[in-house]
Amino acid sequence: MLSLLRKETLRLKEKLSEFLAYARPSKPNLTSGLVAELLQETVTQLQQDSELTKEMKITYEPAAEEEPCYFDRAKMKEVILNLGINSLQALDGKGTLRLISFQSHGRQWIQITDNGPGIPAENLDHIFKPFFTSKREGTGLGLAIALGIVEEHGGEIRVSSVPDRETTFTVSWPMAGTAESMEHGA
């Protein structure tokens, strides 16, 4: 009984944290860093969640050459974890999750692709809206929070989905100059 109480308390704490993150977003703390390090750490964390990764393969393809860029490490980790966990849940224990990072045209890019059932076309226009969810559990705030974080970085998230084949979320943001513009209120 005590174990169940602890589990439910943690679950409620997580839900409250999601609501607060959505209702009161904080400004990003931008520092210069390598996205490859963040992605490798996040992939390792995803691989350790045995409930989600039963018979799954998680791969990461870092940029061939990477320059440091500005980002809030904790917030971008939240974005990648959210997208990765959503993909793993869609895979339902079997399949492949692939993360790719690269830099092009002054932007940092991260692609998160799964070979799951895809997102129904009628849901694509709604997935980033607060409280929209197609899951039995969840608040429907995860993707709205992720989009807000990426937009705070001057970036965007795009999604493409082919039913019964794959879904890809593409996150991008400017590599340089972002820190100064955000510090000066631009």
MODELLER restraints for C-alpha pairs under 7 A, 6 or more apart:
rsr = mdl.restraints
at = mdl.atoms
rsr.add(forms.Gaussian(group=physical.xy_distance, feature=features.Distance(at['CA:18:A'], at['CA:141:A']), mean=6.80, stdev=0.5))
rsr.add(forms.Gaussian(group=physical.xy_distance, feature=features.Distance(at['CA:22:A'], at['CA:145:A']), mean=5.73, stdev=0.5))
rsr.add(forms.Gaussian(group=physical.xy_distance, feature=features.Distance(at['CA:28:A'], at['CA:72:A']), mean=5.49, stdev=0.5))
rsr.add(forms.Gaussian(group=physical.xy_distance, feature=features.Distance(at['CA:28:A'], at['CA:152:A']), mean=6.94, stdev=0.5))
rsr.add(forms.Gaussian(group=physical.xy_distance, feature=features.Distance(at['CA:29:A'], at['CA:72:A']), mean=5.04, stdev=0.5))
rsr.add(forms.Gaussian(group=physical.xy_distance, feature=features.Distance(at['CA:30:A'], at['CA:70:A']), mean=5.63, stdev=0.5))
rsr.add(forms.Gaussian(group=physical.xy_distance, feature=features.Distance(at['CA:30:A'], at['CA:71:A']), mean=4.67, stdev=0.5))
rsr.add(forms.Gaussian(group=physical.xy_distance, feature=features.Distance(at['CA:30:A'], at['CA:72:A']), mean=4.51, stdev=0.5))
rsr.add(forms.Gaussian(group=physical.xy_distance, feature=features.Distance(at['CA:30:A'], at['CA:179:A']), mean=5.84, stdev=0.5))
rsr.add(forms.Gaussian(group=physical.xy_distance, feature=features.Distance(at['CA:31:A'], at['CA:70:A']), mean=5.20, stdev=0.5))
rsr.add(forms.Gaussian(group=physical.xy_distance, feature=features.Distance(at['CA:31:A'], at['CA:71:A']), mean=5.67, stdev=0.5))
rsr.add(forms.Gaussian(group=physical.xy_distance, feature=features.Distance(at['CA:31:A'], at['CA:72:A']), mean=6.24, stdev=0.5))
rsr.add(forms.Gaussian(group=physical.xy_distance, feature=features.Distance(at['CA:32:A'], at['CA:68:A']), mean=5.82, stdev=0.5))
rsr.add(forms.Gaussian(group=physical.xy_distance, feature=features.Distance(at['CA:32:A'], at['CA:69:A']), mean=5.19, stdev=0.5))
rsr.add(forms.Gaussian(group=physical.xy_distance, feature=features.Distance(at['CA:32:A'], at['CA:70:A']), mean=4.44, stdev=0.5))
rsr.add(forms.Gaussian(group=physical.xy_distance, feature=features.Distance(at['CA:32:A'], at['CA:71:A']), mean=6.60, stdev=0.5))
rsr.add(forms.Gaussian(group=physical.xy_distance, feature=features.Distance(at['CA:33:A'], at['CA:68:A']), mean=4.83, stdev=0.5))
rsr.add(forms.Gaussian(group=physical.xy_distance, feature=features.Distance(at['CA:33:A'], at['CA:69:A']), mean=5.61, stdev=0.5))
rsr.add(forms.Gaussian(group=physical.xy_distance, feature=features.Distance(at['CA:33:A'], at['CA:70:A']), mean=6.38, stdev=0.5))
rsr.add(forms.Gaussian(group=physical.xy_distance, feature=features.Distance(at['CA:34:A'], at['CA:67:A']), mean=6.87, stdev=0.5))
rsr.add(forms.Gaussian(group=physical.xy_distance, feature=features.Distance(at['CA:34:A'], at['CA:68:A']), mean=4.86, stdev=0.5))
rsr.add(forms.Gaussian(group=physical.xy_distance, feature=features.Distance(at['CA:34:A'], at['CA:69:A']), mean=6.54, stdev=0.5))
rsr.add(forms.Gaussian(group=physical.xy_distance, feature=features.Distance(at['CA:36:A'], at['CA:62:A']), mean=5.85, stdev=0.5))
rsr.add(forms.Gaussian(group=physical.xy_distance, feature=features.Distance(at['CA:38:A'], at['CA:77:A']), mean=6.87, stdev=0.5))
rsr.add(forms.Gaussian(group=physical.xy_distance, feature=features.Distance(at['CA:42:A'], at['CA:77:A']), mean=6.78, stdev=0.5))
rsr.add(forms.Gaussian(group=physical.xy_distance, feature=features.Distance(at['CA:42:A'], at['CA:81:A']), mean=6.67, stdev=0.5))
rsr.add(forms.Gaussian(group=physical.xy_distance, feature=features.Distance(at['CA:47:A'], at['CA:53:A']), mean=6.47, stdev=0.5))
rsr.add(forms.Gaussian(group=physical.xy_distance, feature=features.Distance(at['CA:52:A'], at['CA:88:A']), mean=6.04, stdev=0.5))
rsr.add(forms.Gaussian(group=physical.xy_distance, feature=features.Distance(at['CA:52:A'], at['CA:89:A']), mean=6.56, stdev=0.5))
rsr.add(forms.Gaussian(group=physical.xy_distance, feature=features.Distance(at['CA:52:A'], at['CA:93:A']), mean=6.14, stdev=0.5))
rsr.add(forms.Gaussian(group=physical.xy_distance, feature=features.Distance(at['CA:53:A'], at['CA:88:A']), mean=6.96, stdev=0.5))
rsr.add(forms.Gaussian(group=physical.xy_distance, feature=features.Distance(at['CA:53:A'], at['CA:93:A']), mean=5.81, stdev=0.5))
rsr.add(forms.Gaussian(group=physical.xy_distance, feature=features.Distance(at['CA:54:A'], at['CA:93:A']), mean=5.14, stdev=0.5))
rsr.add(forms.Gaussian(group=physical.xy_distance, feature=features.Distance(at['CA:55:A'], at['CA:93:A']), mean=5.56, stdev=0.5))
rsr.add(forms.Gaussian(group=physical.xy_distance, feature=features.Distance(at['CA:55:A'], at['CA:94:A']), mean=4.98, stdev=0.5))
rsr.add(forms.Gaussian(group=physical.xy_distance, feature=features.Distance(at['CA:56:A'], at['CA:93:A']), mean=6.22, stdev=0.5))
rsr.add(forms.Gaussian(group=physical.xy_distance, feature=features.Distance(at['CA:56:A'], at['CA:94:A']), mean=5.00, stdev=0.5))
rsr.add(forms.Gaussian(group=physical.xy_distance, feature=features.Distance(at['CA:56:A'], at['CA:95:A']), mean=5.03, stdev=0.5))
rsr.add(forms.Gaussian(group=physical.xy_distance, feature=features.Distance(at['CA:56:A'], at['CA:96:A']), mean=5.65, stdev=0.5))
rsr.add(forms.Gaussian(group=physical.xy_distance, feature=features.Distance(at['CA:57:A'], at['CA:95:A']), mean=6.43, stdev=0.5))
rsr.add(forms.Gaussian(group=physical.xy_distance, feature=features.Distance(at['CA:57:A'], at['CA:96:A']), mean=4.73, stdev=0.5))
rsr.add(forms.Gaussian(group=physical.xy_distance, feature=features.Distance(at['CA:57:A'], at['CA:97:A']), mean=6.27, stdev=0.5))
rsr.add(forms.Gaussian(group=physical.xy_distance, feature=features.Distance(at['CA:58:A'], at['CA:96:A']), mean=5.82, stdev=0.5))
rsr.add(forms.Gaussian(group=physical.xy_distance, feature=features.Distance(at['CA:58:A'], at['CA:97:A']), mean=4.76, stdev=0.5))
rsr.add(forms.Gaussian(group=physical.xy_distance, feature=features.Distance(at['CA:58:A'], at['CA:98:A']), mean=5.82, stdev=0.5))
rsr.add(forms.Gaussian(group=physical.xy_distance, feature=features.Distance(at['CA:59:A'], at['CA:97:A']), mean=6.36, stdev=0.5))
rsr.add(forms.Gaussian(group=physical.xy_distance, feature=features.Distance(at['CA:59:A'], at['CA:98:A']), mean=4.81, stdev=0.5))
rsr.add(forms.Gaussian(group=physical.xy_distance, feature=features.Distance(at['CA:59:A'], at['CA:99:A']), mean=6.21, stdev=0.5))
rsr.add(forms.Gaussian(group=physical.xy_distance, feature=features.Distance(at['CA:60:A'], at['CA:98:A']), mean=5.85, stdev=0.5))
rsr.add(forms.Gaussian(group=physical.xy_distance, feature=features.Distance(at['CA:60:A'], at['CA:99:A']), mean=4.70, stdev=0.5))
rsr.add(forms.Gaussian(group=physical.xy_distance, feature=features.Distance(at['CA:60:A'], at['CA:100:A']), mean=5.82, stdev=0.5))
rsr.add(forms.Gaussian(group=physical.xy_distance, feature=features.Distance(at['CA:61:A'], at['CA:99:A']), mean=6.22, stdev=0.5))
rsr.add(forms.Gaussian(group=physical.xy_distance, feature=features.Distance(at['CA:61:A'], at['CA:100:A']), mean=4.72, stdev=0.5))
rsr.add(forms.Gaussian(group=physical.xy_distance, feature=features.Distance(at['CA:61:A'], at['CA:101:A']), mean=6.52, stdev=0.5))
rsr.add(forms.Gaussian(group=physical.xy_distance, feature=features.Distance(at['CA:62:A'], at['CA:100:A']), mean=5.89, stdev=0.5))
rsr.add(forms.Gaussian(group=physical.xy_distance, feature=features.Distance(at['CA:62:A'], at['CA:101:A']), mean=5.13, stdev=0.5))
rsr.add(forms.Gaussian(group=physical.xy_distance, feature=features.Distance(at['CA:62:A'], at['CA:102:A']), mean=6.86, stdev=0.5))
rsr.add(forms.Gaussian(group=physical.xy_distance, feature=features.Distance(at['CA:63:A'], at['CA:101:A']), mean=5.20, stdev=0.5))
rsr.add(forms.Gaussian(group=physical.xy_distance, feature=features.Distance(at['CA:63:A'], at['CA:102:A']), mean=4.44, stdev=0.5))
rsr.add(forms.Gaussian(group=physical.xy_distance, feature=features.Distance(at['CA:69:A'], at['CA:175:A']), mean=4.57, stdev=0.5))
rsr.add(forms.Gaussian(group=physical.xy_distance, feature=features.Distance(at['CA:69:A'], at['CA:176:A']), mean=6.02, stdev=0.5))
rsr.add(forms.Gaussian(group=physical.xy_distance, feature=features.Distance(at['CA:70:A'], at['CA:175:A']), mean=5.81, stdev=0.5))
rsr.add(forms.Gaussian(group=physical.xy_distance, feature=features.Distance(at['CA:70:A'], at['CA:176:A']), mean=6.38, stdev=0.5))
rsr.add(forms.Gaussian(group=physical.xy_distance, feature=features.Distance(at['CA:70:A'], at['CA:178:A']), mean=6.66, stdev=0.5))
rsr.add(forms.Gaussian(group=physical.xy_distance, feature=features.Distance(at['CA:70:A'], at['CA:179:A']), mean=6.32, stdev=0.5))
rsr.add(forms.Gaussian(group=physical.xy_distance, feature=features.Distance(at['CA:71:A'], at['CA:153:A']), mean=6.93, stdev=0.5))
rsr.add(forms.Gaussian(group=physical.xy_distance, feature=features.Distance(at['CA:75:A'], at['CA:149:A']), mean=6.60, stdev=0.5))
rsr.add(forms.Gaussian(group=physical.xy_distance, feature=features.Distance(at['CA:79:A'], at['CA:146:A']), mean=4.85, stdev=0.5))
rsr.add(forms.Gaussian(group=physical.xy_distance, feature=features.Distance(at['CA:82:A'], at['CA:142:A']), mean=6.38, stdev=0.5))
rsr.add(forms.Gaussian(group=physical.xy_distance, feature=features.Distance(at['CA:87:A'], at['CA:114:A']), mean=5.99, stdev=0.5))
rsr.add(forms.Gaussian(group=physical.xy_distance, feature=features.Distance(at['CA:90:A'], at['CA:116:A']), mean=6.00, stdev=0.5))
rsr.add(forms.Gaussian(group=physical.xy_distance, feature=features.Distance(at['CA:90:A'], at['CA:117:A']), mean=6.94, stdev=0.5))
rsr.add(forms.Gaussian(group=physical.xy_distance, feature=features.Distance(at['CA:91:A'], at['CA:116:A']), mean=4.87, stdev=0.5))
rsr.add(forms.Gaussian(group=physical.xy_distance, feature=features.Distance(at['CA:95:A'], at['CA:115:A']), mean=6.12, stdev=0.5))
rsr.add(forms.Gaussian(group=physical.xy_distance, feature=features.Distance(at['CA:95:A'], at['CA:116:A']), mean=6.71, stdev=0.5))
rsr.add(forms.Gaussian(group=physical.xy_distance, feature=features.Distance(at['CA:96:A'], at['CA:114:A']), mean=5.67, stdev=0.5))
rsr.add(forms.Gaussian(group=physical.xy_distance, feature=features.Distance(at['CA:96:A'], at['CA:115:A']), mean=5.89, stdev=0.5))
rsr.add(forms.Gaussian(group=physical.xy_distance, feature=features.Distance(at['CA:97:A'], at['CA:113:A']), mean=5.75, stdev=0.5))
rsr.add(forms.Gaussian(group=physical.xy_distance, feature=features.Distance(at['CA:97:A'], at['CA:114:A']), mean=4.53, stdev=0.5))
rsr.add(forms.Gaussian(group=physical.xy_distance, feature=features.Distance(at['CA:98:A'], at['CA:112:A']), mean=5.79, stdev=0.5))
rsr.add(forms.Gaussian(group=physical.xy_distance, feature=features.Distance(at['CA:98:A'], at['CA:113:A']), mean=5.16, stdev=0.5))
rsr.add(forms.Gaussian(group=physical.xy_distance, feature=features.Distance(at['CA:98:A'], at['CA:114:A']), mean=6.34, stdev=0.5))
rsr.add(forms.Gaussian(group=physical.xy_distance, feature=features.Distance(at['CA:99:A'], at['CA:110:A']), mean=6.98, stdev=0.5))
rsr.add(forms.Gaussian(group=physical.xy_distance, feature=features.Distance(at['CA:99:A'], at['CA:111:A']), mean=5.62, stdev=0.5))
rsr.add(forms.Gaussian(group=physical.xy_distance, feature=features.Distance(at['CA:99:A'], at['CA:112:A']), mean=4.65, stdev=0.5))
rsr.add(forms.Gaussian(group=physical.xy_distance, feature=features.Distance(at['CA:99:A'], at['CA:113:A']), mean=6.50, stdev=0.5))
rsr.add(forms.Gaussian(group=physical.xy_distance, feature=features.Distance(at['CA:100:A'], at['CA:110:A']), mean=5.63, stdev=0.5))
rsr.add(forms.Gaussian(group=physical.xy_distance, feature=features.Distance(at['CA:100:A'], at['CA:111:A']), mean=5.10, stdev=0.5))
rsr.add(forms.Gaussian(group=physical.xy_distance, feature=features.Distance(at['CA:100:A'], at['CA:112:A']), mean=6.66, stdev=0.5))
rsr.add(forms.Gaussian(group=physical.xy_distance, feature=features.Distance(at['CA:101:A'], at['CA:109:A']), mean=5.55, stdev=0.5))
rsr.add(forms.Gaussian(group=physical.xy_distance, feature=features.Distance(at['CA:101:A'], at['CA:110:A']), mean=4.46, stdev=0.5))
rsr.add(forms.Gaussian(group=physical.xy_distance, feature=features.Distance(at['CA:101:A'], at['CA:111:A']), mean=6.41, stdev=0.5))
rsr.add(forms.Gaussian(group=physical.xy_distance, feature=features.Distance(at['CA:102:A'], at['CA:108:A']), mean=6.24, stdev=0.5))
rsr.add(forms.Gaussian(group=physical.xy_distance, feature=features.Distance(at['CA:102:A'], at['CA:109:A']), mean=5.27, stdev=0.5))
rsr.add(forms.Gaussian(group=physical.xy_distance, feature=features.Distance(at['CA:102:A'], at['CA:110:A']), mean=6.65, stdev=0.5))
rsr.add(forms.Gaussian(group=physical.xy_distance, feature=features.Distance(at['CA:103:A'], at['CA:109:A']), mean=5.79, stdev=0.5))
rsr.add(forms.Gaussian(group=physical.xy_distance, feature=features.Distance(at['CA:106:A'], at['CA:174:A']), mean=5.99, stdev=0.5))
rsr.add(forms.Gaussian(group=physical.xy_distance, feature=features.Distance(at['CA:106:A'], at['CA:175:A']), mean=5.67, stdev=0.5))
rsr.add(forms.Gaussian(group=physical.xy_distance, feature=features.Distance(at['CA:107:A'], at['CA:172:A']), mean=6.31, stdev=0.5))
rsr.add(forms.Gaussian(group=physical.xy_distance, feature=features.Distance(at['CA:107:A'], at['CA:173:A']), mean=5.40, stdev=0.5))
rsr.add(forms.Gaussian(group=physical.xy_distance, feature=features.Distance(at['CA:107:A'], at['CA:174:A']), mean=4.36, stdev=0.5))
rsr.add(forms.Gaussian(group=physical.xy_distance, feature=features.Distance(at['CA:107:A'], at['CA:175:A']), mean=4.97, stdev=0.5))
rsr.add(forms.Gaussian(group=physical.xy_distance, feature=features.Distance(at['CA:108:A'], at['CA:172:A']), mean=5.37, stdev=0.5))
rsr.add(forms.Gaussian(group=physical.xy_distance, feature=features.Distance(at['CA:108:A'], at['CA:173:A']), mean=5.53, stdev=0.5))
rsr.add(forms.Gaussian(group=physical.xy_distance, feature=features.Distance(at['CA:108:A'], at['CA:174:A']), mean=6.26, stdev=0.5))
rsr.add(forms.Gaussian(group=physical.xy_distance, feature=features.Distance(at['CA:108:A'], at['CA:175:A']), mean=5.71, stdev=0.5))
rsr.add(forms.Gaussian(group=physical.xy_distance, feature=features.Distance(at['CA:109:A'], at['CA:170:A']), mean=6.96, stdev=0.5))
rsr.add(forms.Gaussian(group=physical.xy_distance, feature=features.Distance(at['CA:109:A'], at['CA:171:A']), mean=5.69, stdev=0.5))
rsr.add(forms.Gaussian(group=physical.xy_distance, feature=features.Distance(at['CA:109:A'], at['CA:172:A']), mean=4.45, stdev=0.5))
rsr.add(forms.Gaussian(group=physical.xy_distance, feature=features.Distance(at['CA:110:A'], at['CA:170:A']), mean=5.75, stdev=0.5))
rsr.add(forms.Gaussian(group=physical.xy_distance, feature=features.Distance(at['CA:110:A'], at['CA:171:A']), mean=5.14, stdev=0.5))
rsr.add(forms.Gaussian(group=physical.xy_distance, feature=features.Distance(at['CA:110:A'], at['CA:172:A']), mean=6.42, stdev=0.5))
rsr.add(forms.Gaussian(group=physical.xy_distance, feature=features.Distance(at['CA:111:A'], at['CA:168:A']), mean=6.52, stdev=0.5))
rsr.add(forms.Gaussian(group=physical.xy_distance, feature=features.Distance(at['CA:111:A'], at['CA:169:A']), mean=5.71, stdev=0.5))
rsr.add(forms.Gaussian(group=physical.xy_distance, feature=features.Distance(at['CA:111:A'], at['CA:170:A']), mean=4.49, stdev=0.5))
rsr.add(forms.Gaussian(group=physical.xy_distance, feature=features.Distance(at['CA:111:A'], at['CA:171:A']), mean=6.37, stdev=0.5))
rsr.add(forms.Gaussian(group=physical.xy_distance, feature=features.Distance(at['CA:112:A'], at['CA:168:A']), mean=5.50, stdev=0.5))
rsr.add(forms.Gaussian(group=physical.xy_distance, feature=features.Distance(at['CA:112:A'], at['CA:169:A']), mean=5.22, stdev=0.5))
rsr.add(forms.Gaussian(group=physical.xy_distance, feature=features.Distance(at['CA:112:A'], at['CA:170:A']), mean=6.51, stdev=0.5))
rsr.add(forms.Gaussian(group=physical.xy_distance, feature=features.Distance(at['CA:113:A'], at['CA:166:A']), mean=6.70, stdev=0.5))
rsr.add(forms.Gaussian(group=physical.xy_distance, feature=features.Distance(at['CA:113:A'], at['CA:167:A']), mean=5.54, stdev=0.5))
rsr.add(forms.Gaussian(group=physical.xy_distance, feature=features.Distance(at['CA:113:A'], at['CA:168:A']), mean=4.24, stdev=0.5))
rsr.add(forms.Gaussian(group=physical.xy_distance, feature=features.Distance(at['CA:113:A'], at['CA:169:A']), mean=6.48, stdev=0.5))
rsr.add(forms.Gaussian(group=physical.xy_distance, feature=features.Distance(at['CA:114:A'], at['CA:166:A']), mean=5.42, stdev=0.5))
rsr.add(forms.Gaussian(group=physical.xy_distance, feature=features.Distance(at['CA:114:A'], at['CA:167:A']), mean=5.55, stdev=0.5))
rsr.add(forms.Gaussian(group=physical.xy_distance, feature=features.Distance(at['CA:114:A'], at['CA:168:A']), mean=6.70, stdev=0.5))
rsr.add(forms.Gaussian(group=physical.xy_distance, feature=features.Distance(at['CA:115:A'], at['CA:165:A']), mean=5.42, stdev=0.5))
rsr.add(forms.Gaussian(group=physical.xy_distance, feature=features.Distance(at['CA:115:A'], at['CA:166:A']), mean=4.16, stdev=0.5))
rsr.add(forms.Gaussian(group=physical.xy_distance, feature=features.Distance(at['CA:115:A'], at['CA:167:A']), mean=6.63, stdev=0.5))
rsr.add(forms.Gaussian(group=physical.xy_distance, feature=features.Distance(at['CA:116:A'], at['CA:164:A']), mean=6.28, stdev=0.5))
rsr.add(forms.Gaussian(group=physical.xy_distance, feature=features.Distance(at['CA:116:A'], at['CA:165:A']), mean=6.24, stdev=0.5))
rsr.add(forms.Gaussian(group=physical.xy_distance, feature=features.Distance(at['CA:116:A'], at['CA:166:A']), mean=5.59, stdev=0.5))
rsr.add(forms.Gaussian(group=physical.xy_distance, feature=features.Distance(at['CA:117:A'], at['CA:163:A']), mean=5.73, stdev=0.5))
rsr.add(forms.Gaussian(group=physical.xy_distance, feature=features.Distance(at['CA:117:A'], at['CA:164:A']), mean=4.27, stdev=0.5))
rsr.add(forms.Gaussian(group=physical.xy_distance, feature=features.Distance(at['CA:117:A'], at['CA:165:A']), mean=6.34, stdev=0.5))
rsr.add(forms.Gaussian(group=physical.xy_distance, feature=features.Distance(at['CA:117:A'], at['CA:166:A']), mean=6.81, stdev=0.5))
rsr.add(forms.Gaussian(group=physical.xy_distance, feature=features.Distance(at['CA:118:A'], at['CA:161:A']), mean=5.44, stdev=0.5))
rsr.add(forms.Gaussian(group=physical.xy_distance, feature=features.Distance(at['CA:118:A'], at['CA:162:A']), mean=5.73, stdev=0.5))
rsr.add(forms.Gaussian(group=physical.xy_distance, feature=features.Distance(at['CA:118:A'], at['CA:163:A']), mean=4.55, stdev=0.5))
rsr.add(forms.Gaussian(group=physical.xy_distance, feature=features.Distance(at['CA:118:A'], at['CA:164:A']), mean=5.68, stdev=0.5))
rsr.add(forms.Gaussian(group=physical.xy_distance, feature=features.Distance(at['CA:118:A'], at['CA:165:A']), mean=6.51, stdev=0.5))
rsr.add(forms.Gaussian(group=physical.xy_distance, feature=features.Distance(at['CA:118:A'], at['CA:166:A']), mean=5.53, stdev=0.5))
rsr.add(forms.Gaussian(group=physical.xy_distance, feature=features.Distance(at['CA:118:A'], at['CA:167:A']), mean=5.32, stdev=0.5))
rsr.add(forms.Gaussian(group=physical.xy_distance, feature=features.Distance(at['CA:119:A'], at['CA:161:A']), mean=5.88, stdev=0.5))
rsr.add(forms.Gaussian(group=physical.xy_distance, feature=features.Distance(at['CA:119:A'], at['CA:163:A']), mean=6.60, stdev=0.5))
rsr.add(forms.Gaussian(group=physical.xy_distance, feature=features.Distance(at['CA:120:A'], at['CA:163:A']), mean=6.88, stdev=0.5))
rsr.add(forms.Gaussian(group=physical.xy_distance, feature=features.Distance(at['CA:126:A'], at['CA:132:A']), mean=6.68, stdev=0.5))
rsr.add(forms.Gaussian(group=physical.xy_distance, feature=features.Distance(at['CA:127:A'], at['CA:143:A']), mean=6.82, stdev=0.5))
rsr.add(forms.Gaussian(group=physical.xy_distance, feature=features.Distance(at['CA:128:A'], at['CA:143:A']), mean=5.16, stdev=0.5))
rsr.add(forms.Gaussian(group=physical.xy_distance, feature=features.Distance(at['CA:128:A'], at['CA:144:A']), mean=4.71, stdev=0.5))
rsr.add(forms.Gaussian(group=physical.xy_distance, feature=features.Distance(at['CA:128:A'], at['CA:147:A']), mean=6.93, stdev=0.5))
rsr.add(forms.Gaussian(group=physical.xy_distance, feature=features.Distance(at['CA:129:A'], at['CA:144:A']), mean=5.74, stdev=0.5))
rsr.add(forms.Gaussian(group=physical.xy_distance, feature=features.Distance(at['CA:130:A'], at['CA:140:A']), mean=5.96, stdev=0.5))
rsr.add(forms.Gaussian(group=physical.xy_distance, feature=features.Distance(at['CA:130:A'], at['CA:141:A']), mean=5.20, stdev=0.5))
rsr.add(forms.Gaussian(group=physical.xy_distance, feature=features.Distance(at['CA:130:A'], at['CA:144:A']), mean=5.43, stdev=0.5))
rsr.add(forms.Gaussian(group=physical.xy_distance, feature=features.Distance(at['CA:131:A'], at['CA:139:A']), mean=5.83, stdev=0.5))
rsr.add(forms.Gaussian(group=physical.xy_distance, feature=features.Distance(at['CA:131:A'], at['CA:140:A']), mean=3.91, stdev=0.5))
rsr.add(forms.Gaussian(group=physical.xy_distance, feature=features.Distance(at['CA:131:A'], at['CA:141:A']), mean=5.40, stdev=0.5))
rsr.add(forms.Gaussian(group=physical.xy_distance, feature=features.Distance(at['CA:132:A'], at['CA:140:A']), mean=4.69, stdev=0.5))
rsr.add(forms.Gaussian(group=physical.xy_distance, feature=features.Distance(at['CA:133:A'], at['CA:140:A']), mean=4.64, stdev=0.5))
rsr.add(forms.Gaussian(group=physical.xy_distance, feature=features.Distance(at['CA:147:A'], at['CA:157:A']), mean=6.40, stdev=0.5))
rsr.add(forms.Gaussian(group=physical.xy_distance, feature=features.Distance(at['CA:150:A'], at['CA:156:A']), mean=5.82, stdev=0.5))
rsr.add(forms.Gaussian(group=physical.xy_distance, feature=features.Distance(at['CA:153:A'], at['CA:173:A']), mean=6.24, stdev=0.5))
rsr.add(forms.Gaussian(group=physical.xy_distance, feature=features.Distance(at['CA:154:A'], at['CA:173:A']), mean=5.79, stdev=0.5))
rsr.add(forms.Gaussian(group=physical.xy_distance, feature=features.Distance(at['CA:154:A'], at['CA:174:A']), mean=6.61, stdev=0.5))
rsr.add(forms.Gaussian(group=physical.xy_distance, feature=features.Distance(at['CA:155:A'], at['CA:172:A']), mean=5.37, stdev=0.5))
rsr.add(forms.Gaussian(group=physical.xy_distance, feature=features.Distance(at['CA:155:A'], at['CA:173:A']), mean=3.86, stdev=0.5))
rsr.add(forms.Gaussian(group=physical.xy_distance, feature=features.Distance(at['CA:155:A'], at['CA:174:A']), mean=6.63, stdev=0.5))
rsr.add(forms.Gaussian(group=physical.xy_distance, feature=features.Distance(at['CA:156:A'], at['CA:171:A']), mean=5.91, stdev=0.5))
rsr.add(forms.Gaussian(group=physical.xy_distance, feature=features.Distance(at['CA:156:A'], at['CA:172:A']), mean=5.65, stdev=0.5))
rsr.add(forms.Gaussian(group=physical.xy_distance, feature=features.Distance(at['CA:156:A'], at['CA:173:A']), mean=6.57, stdev=0.5))
rsr.add(forms.Gaussian(group=physical.xy_distance, feature=features.Distance(at['CA:157:A'], at['CA:169:A']), mean=6.70, stdev=0.5))
rsr.add(forms.Gaussian(group=physical.xy_distance, feature=features.Distance(at['CA:157:A'], at['CA:170:A']), mean=5.52, stdev=0.5))
rsr.add(forms.Gaussian(group=physical.xy_distance, feature=features.Distance(at['CA:157:A'], at['CA:171:A']), mean=4.52, stdev=0.5))
rsr.add(forms.Gaussian(group=physical.xy_distance, feature=features.Distance(at['CA:157:A'], at['CA:172:A']), mean=6.63, stdev=0.5))
rsr.add(forms.Gaussian(group=physical.xy_distance, feature=features.Distance(at['CA:158:A'], at['CA:169:A']), mean=5.69, stdev=0.5))
rsr.add(forms.Gaussian(group=physical.xy_distance, feature=features.Distance(at['CA:158:A'], at['CA:170:A']), mean=5.11, stdev=0.5))
rsr.add(forms.Gaussian(group=physical.xy_distance, feature=features.Distance(at['CA:158:A'], at['CA:171:A']), mean=6.61, stdev=0.5))
rsr.add(forms.Gaussian(group=physical.xy_distance, feature=features.Distance(at['CA:159:A'], at['CA:168:A']), mean=5.65, stdev=0.5))
rsr.add(forms.Gaussian(group=physical.xy_distance, feature=features.Distance(at['CA:159:A'], at['CA:169:A']), mean=4.50, stdev=0.5))
rsr.add(forms.Gaussian(group=physical.xy_distance, feature=features.Distance(at['CA:159:A'], at['CA:170:A']), mean=6.26, stdev=0.5))
rsr.add(forms.Gaussian(group=physical.xy_distance, feature=features.Distance(at['CA:160:A'], at['CA:167:A']), mean=5.77, stdev=0.5))
rsr.add(forms.Gaussian(group=physical.xy_distance, feature=features.Distance(at['CA:160:A'], at['CA:168:A']), mean=5.36, stdev=0.5))
rsr.add(forms.Gaussian(group=physical.xy_distance, feature=features.Distance(at['CA:160:A'], at['CA:169:A']), mean=6.69, stdev=0.5))
rsr.add(forms.Gaussian(group=physical.xy_distance, feature=features.Distance(at['CA:161:A'], at['CA:167:A']), mean=4.18, stdev=0.5))
rsr.add(forms.Gaussian(group=physical.xy_distance, feature=features.Distance(at['CA:161:A'], at['CA:168:A']), mean=6.32, stdev=0.5))
